[in-house]
Amino acid sequence: MRRACLFVLLMIWLPATGLAANSYRVLCYHDVQEDVRVKPDPFAVDTAQLVAQFAWLKENGFHVIGVDDVIAAREGKRALPDKAVLLSFDDGYRSTYTRVYPLLRLFNYQAVIALSGHWLDAPEGATVEYDGKQVPREAFLSWEQVAEMTASGLIEVASHSYDLHRGIPANPQGNLIPAVVAYRFDAGRYEDDRAHAARLRADLARNSALIKAKTGRAPRVMVWPYGQASGQAIEIARDLGMTVAMNLDGGANDAGGDVARIRRDIVANNPALNDFIALVAKPPRVLPQRDVHVDLDYVYDADARQQQANLDRLLDRIRALHVTTVYLQAFSDPDGNG
C-alpha cells in the first residue's frame, strides 16, 4: 500500500515530458527583445524569459541537440539523449547575435538560425520589406556576425529562401498566398508546373550559394517560410543538398522519422515560464478533424461582385467552423447543360 501511494505521489509531482524515447522536439523562436511591451510582437520573447526558459531546460534534464545529432539518430548511428530539444531562430533578427548568441555560449547550447538572403543582402542604411512593412536593414544580422557565430560551432545556418518569405497574388481575387506553395496568378493566368518549379529552384539555389559564399558552407537545412511547403518544394530542396527541412506543424519528432518534414513548436506571445513548460513538457493537444465539401456552383456568379461576396461568406463560414480540410468539387456547371 505504501509503495502504491508513493508511486501515485511521484506521478503527480514529476512533470510529463511529452517525449517518447529517442524522440525530440524543435522550438521555433523569432526576435528577442529587452521588453516586448515596448515594441509588441506576438512572435518575440523577452531576454529575461529566454534566460528562464534556457535555465529550466538545463535544470530539468533536457538536452539541447544539434542537426548532427538528428541526422545520426535518423541513420541509426546513435540514439538521441533523453528529453532532446533542438532550438531554432527564424528570420535573422540582429537580436540573434546581440541577445541569443551570448546565452548560447553561456549555456553551451546549439541552435539553427534560418536566414533569408534578400533581407541580409540589403546595404546598411536601407530598408527592406518585412511582413508587409518597411523595416531598417539594421534590424537583421550582418554577414560578419553570421560568420562569427558559425565559426563558434554553436550555430547551424539554414536557408529560409532568398525571397520567398512573402505572399504573392495567387488567384483572380488578388489574395496573397505564401510564395513557396502558391502558383503565381499574373495577367489573367496561373504559372504552370514548370515555371513554378523553376521559380522555387532558382530562389533556393541563390540563397544556398549566398550562404556558402558568406560562411564557407552551403546549408543542409531548409526552414520553410511560414512553415509551408509542397512535396515538390521538398524534393527541390533535397536536390540542392538540403536534406533536412523544418515546418511548423507542431509536436514531437521521432528519431527515425522523415528529416525532410521536421515539426516545430512556435514559442509565441512571450510565454510565462509555466506556459513554456506546458509547451515543452506536455503532449501536444490533438485537434479534431473537421472536413467540408464545397460545391463551386454555389460560389460562382457571373457578377464578379456577387462572386466575391459568395467567396467571402464561404471563407468566414470555414473559419468559424475551424475546418481542417476542404474538399472542392473542382468543376462548375452554372447553366446546367452538362
Phi, psi and omega in degrees: 000318179297319180297318180297317179296318180298319180298316179298317179298318179296321179296325179285322187281322184278128178288144174289144181270338184072010182235124174282169178302142178058042175228171183207158177239143179248128179259134181250115175251165173233248182280150174236121185243163176292320180208108184297335181295333180289322181225080186305133179206119183297341182256007179260154173233156176283150176303317181298321178292321179296318176301315180297321180293315179298318181295320180296318177301314182296314186288341184250023170077016175279147181244119178278121185251173177241181181296324177303320180295320180296315181294317180297320179293321179297324181274001178076017182280326176200152180279156175284152174292163176298145176052057182276136180225136175247134182261138176223145181230118187265155166083352174072035175300147178296335178297341176300326178273315188281329184243319185280311185304316176301325179288324177299319178293321181297315183269354185058047178258146172267161177203156173256131174245132184256120188244136173256116186299329183301322180284318183284340179286339183295143180289154175302140182093346179274174172241154178232154177276122181223118179056039177080005180236155173274121185239139177300140177305329183293351176287347183247165180299152167269159179293331176296320177293320178299315181297319179297314181294321179297320181295339181289340184084357180267344188244130171253121180272122178251157174277139175241021186083162176279307182213044178250005180273065182191168176265149176233153178301127188231010177195170181298337179283351179082013179296141179266123182239145179313132191295337180290319186262342184280146167265115186302134175252118185213135178054039175081009182222150172271146173295148180274177184302318183294315180294321179298312180296320180295321179296315180294314183298317181297318181293311183294322178295320179297317181291321178298316179296321180294313180297320178296318180296325185272334185241347182088001182215128177289146181291143174250002181238133174247122175252112189287131174304134183061010179073014188247135178203149174267168175301323179296317179298319179298319178294321178297315178300318179297318178300330181270010175095000180263082184281343177255131180218146185235140178242202179229036182290332179086148178107173182280160179242138175276140183301331180268006182281178182288116181284355175273359181221054181282128180276148177226152174252128179281131172270101188237164175059034175042062190296142169296162186301321179298322179290323176296317179299320179297324179291317187274320193261356181242150178300147179293149178288131179273118181276145178292151177272123179235113183250146173226152174250129182245122176269116184295340178300329182276351178262320184294144171208142179298331177276116184301323180293320178292322178297319178296320178297319177299316181294319179299316180295321179298313182294322177297320180293317180297319179294318181295328181275356181055049182289139178260331181219134177246126175255117182267135167279100195275043170208160181221141180223067188297332181266359173068025182260006176081000000 
